[in-house]
């Protein structure tokens, strides 16, 4: 009987040791991955990473401590393997990391050479790692986005399941967007001194997605002297779509200098449209697009549905856009919740996420006009 018990213990121990060795072998195999333009070789590398992750996932209670340990070991090496850093940190990221692991992931991300050809070829994985960290709103992380994504033109990548090509500009938009409110003054400050036309176009396009009335005065001052057509158009959209009544008033005050004929014609053609903008204008726009709401939410129910929308990364199948205007909930509360819902939308790398961001901004802009109407009546 003792003999069989000892044999059982030995067999279990051997099995556990065997799995640990398999995990270690999988980690070592990552070192064979390199930059390649050969489709067959790229496919083999992808298959290898898929097989490794399958191995890691068999018994996470055993594999994750090993991965964490090997990642720290790699970080301390004189010449860390870039794909080992990227692949192991990304695996830990999708495995619900604790505080200690999160610190290691951040340190690894900062140690990765983003100009390395193998990292450049695996930009989707690297971008998603950055997106995860940006969502955490880590102090100083905006500077990292500047260096790695704004000042660096990464490759585009394709997401087949969403039929979406994610360009370098789209990558920046999602990263600054998910970081949240602090991205706005950060990008405004860059815009004040940035001379590169292409970057100015990209920054103002990002701000079109995330601005609030906070942007209005700075954008107005920029437009007074802006000469690039695309940047000028982006700036006017920020005033008209993100800044409520204050944006409209500043737009109508604009007296831009040295516009090209194309830009001048555009600016003049928008004047009458802009003068018609008010709270009722936007309510009618929402009714025309979405119809009347059949909901009759109490304050508590609407707030509950909004919280659910935030948890679902800005997606809701129950809230009608007009519900925000029939409610007696304070405007500032609704605005705060919608801005957080908009932030969460940037975790969705697909067209539906962008559509919800645009809808959020339309609702927010209408709420800004509602606030102005209320203040005027007082």
Buried (B, 14 or more C-beta within 10 A) or exposed (E): EEEEEEEEEEEEEEEEEEBBEBBBEBBEBBEEBEBBEEEEEBEBBEEBBEEBBEBBEEBEEBBBEBBBEBBEEBBEEEEBBBBBBBBBBBBBBEBEBEEEBBEBBBBBBEEBEBEBEBBBBBBBBBBBBBBBBBBEBBEEBBEBBBEBBBEEEBBBBEEEEBEBEBBBBBBBBBBBBBBBBEBBEBBBEBBEEBEEEEBBBBBBBBBBBBBBBBBBBBBBEBBEEBEBBBBBBBBBBBBBBBBBBBBBBBBEEBEBEEBEEEBBEBBEEBEEEBEEBBBEEBBEBBEEEEEEBEBEBEEEBBBEBBEBBBEBBBBBEEBBBBBBBEBEBEBEEBBEBBBBBBBBBBBBBBEEBBEBBBBBBBBBBBBBBBBBBEEEEE
